[in-house]
Amino acid sequence: MVKLKMIPDELHKELAKYNITARGEVALREALETHVDTYTLIKLAPWPARRWKCRYRLLLGEKMHDAQSAAEAYAMALLATLENSPEIR
C-alpha cells in the first residue's frame, strides 16, 4: 500500500479559499499546470536536503519554493500563483 503524503493543514486551508481542495500530488500538479506555463521541480540529493532542510525545490519564474514533498511544493507554488493573480481575486 502506498501512503499518500499530504500537505500541511494550514496550506490546505489557504488553498481552500481558492476552492482548491486537492491534497494529492497529481491533483495539485494538474491544478498548478492550469495556472502556469512552466516550472521546474527538483528532488534534492541527501546532502543538500540536509543542508537546506527540504527534500524538494520548485522553481517558478524568479521564485523558489522549498518543501518536504512534491505535493507540498506544488501546493506552495499554486498558492503563491493564486495570491499574485489579479483575475482570481
Secondary structure in CASP SS format (residue, H / E / C, confidence):
PFRMAT SS
TARGET T0000
AUTHOR 0000-0000-0000
METHOD secondary structure of the structure
MODEL  1
M C 1.00
V C 1.00
K C 1.00
L C 1.00
K C 1.00
M C 1.00
I C 1.00
P C 1.00
D H 1.00
E H 1.00
L H 1.00
H H 1.00
K H 1.00
E H 1.00
L H 1.00
A H 1.00
K C 1.00
Y C 1.00
N C 1.00
I C 1.00
T C 1.00
A C 1.00
R C 1.00
G C 1.00
E H 1.00
V H 1.00
A H 1.00
L H 1.00
R H 1.00
E H 1.00
A H 1.00
L H 1.00
E H 1.00
T H 1.00
H H 1.00
V C 1.00
D C 1.00
T C 1.00
Y C 1.00
T E 1.00
L E 1.00
I E 1.00
K E 1.00
L C 1.00
A C 1.00
P H 1.00
W H 1.00
P H 1.00
A H 1.00
R H 1.00
R H 1.00
W H 1.00
K C 1.00
C C 1.00
R C 1.00
Y E 1.00
R E 1.00
L E 1.00
L E 1.00
L E 1.00
G C 1.00
E C 1.00
K E 1.00
M E 1.00
H E 1.00
D E 1.00
A E 1.00
Q C 1.00
S C 1.00
A H 1.00
A H 1.00
E H 1.00
A H 1.00
Y H 1.00
A H 1.00
M H 1.00
A H 1.00
L H 1.00
L H 1.00
A H 1.00
T H 1.00
L H 1.00
E H 1.00
N C 1.00
S C 1.00
P C 1.00
E C 1.00
I C 1.00
R C 1.00
END
